[in-house]
Amino acid sequence: MITDIADEIGVGVHFNPFVSWNDKMFKYGVVRMHDLVQDMLNWKRFYLSGRLQKPVHLLLDNLDITM
């Protein structure tokens, strides 16, 4: 549902940059795996490829994505 909304009003990614936990600030993003792969291979939107130039931690591992 979140990625459907992100597709309608944005670039296919939902980012929340203001998550506070244990006195630290975090960012998280929700994206469809297909959209991530397309942006990495074809630079379809440049948004995700730009975000991944910074250190990231994948919470859901997928054999299609390796770092």
Contacts in CASP RR format, 6 or more apart in sequence:
PFRMAT RR
TARGET T0000
AUTHOR 0000-0000-0000
METHOD contacts of the structure
MODEL  1
MITDIADEIGVGVHFNPFVSWNDKMFKYGVVRMHDLVQDMLNWKRFYLSG
RLQKPVHLLLDNLDITM
2 14 0 8 1.000
2 30 0 8 1.000
3 12 0 8 1.000
3 14 0 8 1.000
3 30 0 8 1.000
3 31 0 8 1.000
3 32 0 8 1.000
3 35 0 8 1.000
5 14 0 8 1.000
6 12 0 8 1.000
6 13 0 8 1.000
6 14 0 8 1.000
6 30 0 8 1.000
6 31 0 8 1.000
11 45 0 8 1.000
11 47 0 8 1.000
11 48 0 8 1.000
12 31 0 8 1.000
12 32 0 8 1.000
12 35 0 8 1.000
12 45 0 8 1.000
12 47 0 8 1.000
13 29 0 8 1.000
13 30 0 8 1.000
13 31 0 8 1.000
13 35 0 8 1.000
13 47 0 8 1.000
13 48 0 8 1.000
13 51 0 8 1.000
14 29 0 8 1.000
14 30 0 8 1.000
14 31 0 8 1.000
15 27 0 8 1.000
15 28 0 8 1.000
15 29 0 8 1.000
15 51 0 8 1.000
16 27 0 8 1.000
16 28 0 8 1.000
16 29 0 8 1.000
17 27 0 8 1.000
18 25 0 8 1.000
19 25 0 8 1.000
19 26 0 8 1.000
19 27 0 8 1.000
19 28 0 8 1.000
20 26 0 8 1.000
31 48 0 8 1.000
33 62 0 8 1.000
33 64 0 8 1.000
33 65 0 8 1.000
35 44 0 8 1.000
35 48 0 8 1.000
36 48 0 8 1.000
36 65 0 8 1.000
37 64 0 8 1.000
37 65 0 8 1.000
38 44 0 8 1.000
39 45 0 8 1.000
39 46 0 8 1.000
39 47 0 8 1.000
39 48 0 8 1.000
39 49 0 8 1.000
40 48 0 8 1.000
40 49 0 8 1.000
40 52 0 8 1.000
43 49 0 8 1.000
56 67 0 8 1.000
58 65 0 8 1.000
58 67 0 8 1.000
END
